[in-house]
Amino acid sequence: MTNVREQLIQELDQTPDFVIQEVLDFLLFIKVRLKHRITENQTTDSQPSPSLPPFLQFVEEISAQIPREEWEKLPKDLSKNLDHYLYGLPKDDVARI
């Protein structure tokens, strides 16, 4: 584990400050969420295990915080044409079944 910590420190040394601020904000967010979950688990004696793995459950919880109107703004073909929307590559207009 120390190796991962050292690698992270090396990467931080080579990273611009604005990115480091984002990483710090995300780390603090995760720590608060983890603390909240631990508190929840301690107050609940027996709760059924979640149906999703922890990471997917985390993603689902984050997704649930986004208003429906924002989800509707996303292009309907986002998954099919992700490279177009991210990198400007030509759209794949071929219908696939």
C-alpha positions as CSV (number, residue, x, y, z in Angstrom):
1,M,0.0,0.0,0.0
2,T,2.9,2.3,0.7
3,N,3.9,2.0,-3.0
4,V,0.5,3.3,-4.1
5,R,0.9,6.2,-1.6
6,E,4.4,7.0,-2.9
7,Q,3.1,6.9,-6.5
8,L,0.3,9.2,-5.7
9,I,2.7,11.7,-4.1
10,Q,4.9,11.6,-7.2
11,E,2.0,12.2,-9.4
12,L,0.9,15.1,-7.2
13,D,4.3,16.7,-7.5
14,Q,3.9,16.8,-11.3
15,T,0.3,18.0,-11.3
16,P,-1.0,21.6,-11.7
17,D,-2.6,23.2,-8.6
18,F,-6.1,23.4,-10.0
19,V,-6.1,19.6,-10.6
20,I,-4.8,19.0,-7.1
21,Q,-7.6,21.1,-5.7
22,E,-10.1,18.9,-7.6
23,V,-8.5,15.7,-6.3
24,L,-8.5,17.0,-2.7
25,D,-12.2,18.0,-3.0
26,F,-13.0,14.5,-4.3
27,L,-11.0,12.8,-1.6
28,L,-12.7,14.8,1.2
29,F,-16.1,14.0,-0.4
30,I,-15.3,10.3,-0.4
31,K,-14.1,10.4,3.2
32,V,-17.4,12.1,4.3
33,R,-19.5,9.6,2.4
34,L,-17.5,6.7,4.0
35,K,-17.9,8.2,7.5
36,H,-21.7,8.6,6.8
37,R,-22.0,5.0,5.6
38,I,-20.1,3.7,8.7
39,T,-22.4,5.6,10.9
40,E,-25.4,4.3,9.1
41,N,-24.2,0.7,9.3
42,Q,-23.5,1.0,13.0
43,T,-27.1,2.3,13.7
44,T,-28.7,-0.4,11.7
45,D,-28.4,-3.8,13.4
46,S,-29.4,-6.1,10.6
47,Q,-29.9,-4.7,7.1
48,P,-30.0,-6.9,4.0
49,S,-26.8,-6.7,1.9
50,P,-27.0,-4.3,-1.0
51,S,-27.8,-5.9,-4.3
52,L,-25.1,-3.9,-6.1
53,P,-21.3,-4.0,-5.5
54,P,-20.1,-1.1,-3.4
55,F,-18.7,0.9,-6.4
56,L,-21.9,0.6,-8.5
57,Q,-24.0,1.4,-5.5
58,F,-21.8,4.6,-5.0
59,V,-22.4,5.5,-8.7
60,E,-26.1,4.9,-8.4
61,E,-26.3,7.1,-5.3
62,I,-24.4,9.9,-7.1
63,S,-26.6,9.5,-10.2
64,A,-29.8,9.8,-8.0
65,Q,-28.7,13.3,-6.9
66,I,-28.8,14.6,-10.5
67,P,-32.2,16.1,-11.5
68,R,-34.2,14.3,-14.2
69,E,-34.0,17.5,-16.3
70,E,-30.3,17.3,-16.5
71,W,-30.4,13.6,-17.6
72,E,-32.8,14.6,-20.3
73,K,-30.3,17.1,-21.7
74,L,-27.9,14.3,-22.6
75,P,-27.9,13.2,-26.3
76,K,-29.9,10.0,-26.8
77,D,-27.0,8.5,-28.7
78,L,-24.4,9.3,-26.1
79,S,-23.2,5.8,-25.4
80,K,-23.1,4.9,-29.2
81,N,-21.2,8.1,-30.1
82,L,-19.2,8.9,-27.0
83,D,-16.0,9.4,-29.1
84,H,-17.9,12.0,-31.1
85,Y,-19.0,13.9,-28.1
86,L,-15.6,13.7,-26.3
87,Y,-13.2,14.0,-29.1
88,G,-15.1,15.2,-32.2
89,L,-14.8,12.0,-34.2
90,P,-17.5,11.4,-36.9
91,K,-20.8,10.1,-35.5
92,D,-21.7,6.5,-36.0
93,D,-25.2,6.7,-37.5
94,V,-25.5,3.1,-38.4
95,A,-28.4,1.5,-36.5
96,R,-27.3,-1.7,-34.7
97,I,-29.6,-4.3,-33.4
